[in-house]
Structure formats: C-alpha cells, structure tokens
Amino acid sequence: MTEPAPDREPLGPSAAAPRAADGHRARRRPWLKAATGILCVALLATAGWLVAQGVGDDRTGTNGSTTAGSGGSGGRGGGSTGTEKWKAANPLLKIGVKDDQPGLSKYDRKTKTYAGYDIDLAYAIAGHLGYDRDEVAFTTVPTDYRSTALRTKGVDLVIASYSITPERKSASPGGDSVDFAGPYYEASRSFLVRQKSSKYTINDSSDLRRLRVEVCTARDSTYETELPKRGFTMTESQPNTYQDCLDQLLDVTSDVYAVASDDIILAGYEKANPGKVRRLENIQGAEGYGVAMRPGSPGLKTEVCSALRKILAGKVWEDLYEKNLSALMDSRTPPGRPDLTECEGF
C-alpha cells in the first residue's frame, strides 16, 4: 500500500563545535572582545538546548529526532543542522494509520490513496516538520499492532484513532509502551446495532446488558477490558479490526448484536451502511486521540506538540472537522478543543 522507505544511515552528532577566533588583535577594541564572549555563550546555550531536545542525537536508539528543514510546503524552513541532517537521513516520514474508518482514515483501493481526518492531520504535522506531501508514506496498522509497528521502526508516528491511556504509556511485561503528543481529538463511547433485529428489541445500552447479547470490539482496544467491568458480554474472541466486528454485525446468522467503539468511528460505519445499522446513545467516558511515537524521542515530540498547538489554535482544526467529520456527526459545529495534556513541558 505504501512505497518502502529507503535505507537510512545512522544519525550523527547534531553539529560540529564552533571554530576558534581568527587571532585578530583586539587590545584597542575591548568592546569587540566582550561582544565575542557574549556570542560564544549564546551559541553554546543554543547547542546545549538542541542536545537536550534530542536533535541530531542517536543515543536513544530511535528515529525520534526533530525535522524542520527548509524543504516542504507548510514547513517552517531554516531548520538547524541537526534537524536537516535527520530529514536527509529519513527522506520519508513513515506514519501508521487505519484503512477502514470512514471520515477518519479510509483507504481507496482504486486510487491507492488514504483520506480522512487523521490523514489531513498527518499531512499538517508533516508540513510543520518540513516534509512535502510526497515525502510522507502511510502504512496500515491494525489496532493490536500499532505499538509493535513503532517498536520495530516500521513507522515513525502512529496517527490512527489511538486512545491515550496510562497502560499504553507504561506497557505491561511483554508489551510495547509508547509516548503520546496530544490529545488532538476527544471522542465519546458508543455502540452500533442492527437497524432491525428479529430476535431482540434493543433501544439502549442497558438492553445489551440485560439481554446479555454478545458485543464485539477490536482486540487490544480500551473497550476489550473496560466493558466486561460494566457488565457487558463480549464475544469469546475479539477480531483485529472494527471492520471485522461490523461484518459480523451485518451477518444476520451471527451471535454479535453490537459493536463497541468510539462514536466518530461508528458514525462512519452508520453513514456507509444506511438502513442497516444505527448508533445507540453514548455511554460514560471519552477517548482522547494522540499522536504516538517511540519513547525517548523528546525532539520529535517537541516538534509534534508545536504543530498540534498551531493546528488547534487556528482555523485548521475547524477545517479538518468540517471537511471530514461534520457530515458524519450531523453537526457543523466541532466539539470543544482538547487540552494538550500530553504536551505539557514540550
């Protein structure tokens, strides 16, 4: 679905040390000596900041350095030597996305392109990092493979309706922890059921609990562990994707009577299957979507957070919603802008 990233050379130090003064005599110009000293202090301070942010430093063992080169529409231009070097070594910004979520991230097999809110957001972030659109490579990542794709360096970022949770930031033994920037969007929790059921009458989520009908969700989603605590009956084995759950729901011979996911994801499925499925009322709780990256990438996280601040502060965020999600949610008014809690200190 995407072109492979070219081989990359290991990153080196961010910048060479400044050369010594040229030896010109300055006895008759004490102000010149003072100015030179001030300039040196400033340069050293700047270099220290870049190293602290991880720019051009490969000691973390990841590709998580900042990229802010001069090339690329939407890029800031005039980036530091370290960021330009990182982009030169990484000509493609590899981003993991979903391929089956209308409105958020959908892959068109005919045109071989992705489209949706998460895709447009990814391009906006990439532009801030100095990348052109043709320097961004998307690859599909199922729900249960997102953290693995980061750990194995198959992707540099994951923008795939990835809910921020303490468990994902601090993985259990055998799992892969990730770092987040965001949240950039907050979704509500809901269920999708058949428009008509010949066996059960389902009006709201309480009927799902009372009737003890099977609920399907994606493996490793937040719903897989949360809903049983609330008294819902889950399918014996959860599939890899929400699309698989939807396919089971649309199969009248299946024992699945509901799909649990975020309201915006289910709204896309409802829109794509008119007259076949309907959403129930939202239940308690919210899912904050974050941009995920490998832990130990402070420079990259700083730049992604900077991009998100600009996107949420301006009209871009409203435009993203209007273009991709307003028709699904039957509202031209976007939800409230989330606080970038994962970006504090970056």
N, C-alpha and C positions, 0 to 999 in steps of 0.2 A: 503493500500500500504506500510505502514511502521509499524514497531512494536512500541507500545506505550512506551513513556518514563516512567520509574518508578517514584514513589513518591519521592519528594525531601524534605529534611529538610531545614528550614530557615538558611541562612548564618549567621555566627557569625563574631566577630572581626577578623581582619586579623592575629594577632599574639599577644601572651602574652608579657608583659613588661619584659625586661631582669632582672635577679636576681641581688641583691646587691653583692658587693665584699665579699670575704670569710673572711675578717678580718685579713689577714696576715699583720704583721707589715712591714712597708716599710721605716722606718726612715733612714736606711743605703743605701736605693736604690731610690733616688729621681727620677732617670730616669724611674723607673717602674711606679711610680705614674703618671708621665707625659704621658707615653705611654697608661696607663689605661684610662686617661681622654680623650685622642685623640680617642681611640677606642670607648668609650661611645658616643662621639659626632658623630662619623661616623655611629654608629648603630641607633642613634636617627634620623639622617638625612635620612638614608635609610628607616626607618619605616615611617617617615613623607611623603616621596615620594610615598610609596605604598598606604598610605591612600589617598593621593591627587589623585592618579590614580584610586581610587575606588576598589582596590584589596581587596577582603575579606570584603567589606563594604556593608551591605544590606540596607543602609538608603535610596537608590534611589527607593527601591521597585521593582527592576527588577532583572533579572538573568545576567545582563551585567557586570560581573567581568571577569578578565583575567584568562586564563587557560594555564599554561605552565609546566605541570607536567613532571615527568621523563618517564612515560609510553608512548608508541606510536611511530611507525615508522615515522620519519620526525619530531618528537617533539624535542624541544630544550633540555629537560632534566634539572634536577637540579632546578626546579621551586621553588618559595618562598612558605612558609607555606600557605599564603592566596590563591594562585592560585591552589595549590594542594587540599586545602580544598574545593574550588569551584568545581573542577573537581570531587572530591569524592562525592559531593552532587548532581552533574549533570553528571552521567556516560554516558549519551547520549548527543551529540551535535545535536540539532534539527535544521535542515535547510530547509526552504521553497524554492521550485524550481518549474519550469514549467515541464509539462509532454508531451507537444505536439509541441516542437520546434526542428526539426531535426538539428543535428550539435551543438546546444546549450544545450538542455536538453530534452531528449526523454525517455519515459517510455516504456519498453518492457514488455507486459503483460504475455508473455510466461515464461521469465526468472525472472520476477518481479524485474527488476533492472533498474536503470536510467543510461543514458550515454550521454556524450556531454561535450562541453567546460566548461559550468558553473558547471557541476558535478566534472570534474577533478580539476577545480579551487577550489571548495569547499573542496575537499579532501586535496589539498595542504595547504589551510588555516588551516584546522583542524589539520593536522600534525604539523604545527607550534604551535598550541595551546596545543599540547601534546596528541591528540587523535589518536587512531588506526582507520583504516577504518571501523572495525566492531563496533566502538563506535560512528559512525555518522548515524543519522536517517534522511532520506529525506521524505518530505511530499509535495504533490502537492498544490500549491496556485494559484488560478486564478488571473488575473491582478487586478480585483477590490477587492480582499481580502487580498492582501499582507500586507498592513499596519494593518489591523484588526488581522491577524494571529500573528503579533508581539505584538500588544496591549494586546491580550488575552493570551499571553505567550504560544501559540500553537507551536511557533518556537522561536529559539534564534537569528537566522540570516535568511535573505532572499537573495538568490543569484538567481535571476530569470529575467534576462534582464530588470532590474529595473532602469529606467532612473532617473538621479538626476535632480530635479527641485526645485526652491525656494518654490513652492506651496506644494510640498511633505515634505519639511523640516519644513514648517510652515503651518500646515493644517488649512483650513477654519473651522468655527464653525461646530461642528458635525463630523468633520473628524479626522483622526489619523495621527499625524506628526511622522516622522521617522528621524533617523540620518543615515548618509552615510559615508562609507570609500570608497575611490576610486577617479576617475573612473578607472576601470581596463580594459575597452574596450570602444571604441567610434565607433558607427555605424552611417551610413548615413540613410536618409529617402527616401522611395521609394513607388512604387505601384506595385501590381500584377494584371494582367488582363488575360482574356481568350486568348488562343493561336489564336483562330479564333472566330469572332463574326458575326453572320448572320445579325445583325441589325445595328451595328455601326462600323466605322473604327477608331480604337484608336491607334495612333502612339506614343503619348507622353502625359505628364500630362496636357498640355494645352487643349487637346481634351476632357479630363474629365470635365474641367470647361466649355468649350464651349458647349458641348452636355448636360451638367447638368445631367449626369448619376449618379446613387447612388454609394457612396463609403462606404464601411464597415470597421470598425476598432473595437478594443476591448474596452469595457466600462472602463472608468477611465484611458485610455491611453492618452499620450500627444496629439495624433492626434485628439482625440474627440473634443477638444476645439480649437486646432490650425488650422485645415483645413478649418472650416467654415469662419474663418477670412481671408483666402486666396481665398475665392470664390468657394470652392468645396461643392457639395451637398452630405450630409451624409444621411445614412439610418435613418428612423424615430426612431428606437430603436437599440442601439448597443448591441451585444451579450457579453457574459463573456470572450470569448477567440478568438484569431485569427483563430484557427482551425474552429470555428463556422462560421467565415467570409469566410474562404476558402471553406467550404461545400456549402455555399450559392453561391459563385462564380462558383463552378463546376456544380451547378444546372442550366441548360440552361433555365428553366422556371422562374428563379429568376430575380428580378429587379436589383440585385447587379452586377455591371460591373467592380468593382475594390476593392482591399483590400489594405489599407494603413497601413504600418508598417515599421520597420527597415529593411535595405537591407539584413542583415545577416539572419533575420528571414524569409523573403520572399525567399531568395536564397535556404533555406532548403526546403520550400514548392515546389519551382520550381524543385528542384532536385528529390523530391519524387513523382512528377507528370509530368514526361516528356511528351512533346507534348500536354499537356492540358493547361498549364498556362505559362506566360512569364513576366519578370520584365520590367518595364519602366525605363527611366533614373532617376537618383537620383535627388531629389529636394533640395533646400537650407535648411540647418540646420543639426544638428547632435544630437545623443542621447548618453550621457555618462553613461555607466552602473556602478552602485555602489553596494556595499555590505551593505544592510540595517540592522539596529538594532534599539532597543528601545532607545529613547532619555534618557540621563542621565546615559550612560554606558561608561564613559571615559576609564576605564581599558580595557574593551573588545575592544573598538575602537582603542586604542593604539596598542594592540596586532595584530588586523586585519590589521591595517596600516603597522605595521612592517612586517607582512607576505607578503603584496602586494608589498612593496618595494623590498623585496628579489626576489619575483617572476618576477617582471618587470625588475629588474636589471640583472638577469641571463638568462640562456637559457630555463628555464621552460616556460616562456611566449611564446617564439617562438615554443617550442614543443607542447604546448596546441593548438596553431593556426594550426600548420602543421597537427596534428592528427585529429582535429575536423572540422576546417573551411576552410582550403585551397582548398579542392575539391569543396566545395560549391561556393566559390568566384572565382574559376578558376585562382588562383594565389598562388604560394608557398611563396611569399613574404608577411609577415604580415604587417598590417598597422602600422603607427607610434605609438610608446608607448605613452599613455596619461600621462599627468602630474597629480599627485595625489593631486589635489587641495583640496579635502575634508579631506586630512590627514595633512594639514599644522597645526603645533602646537601639533601633536600627534606622 
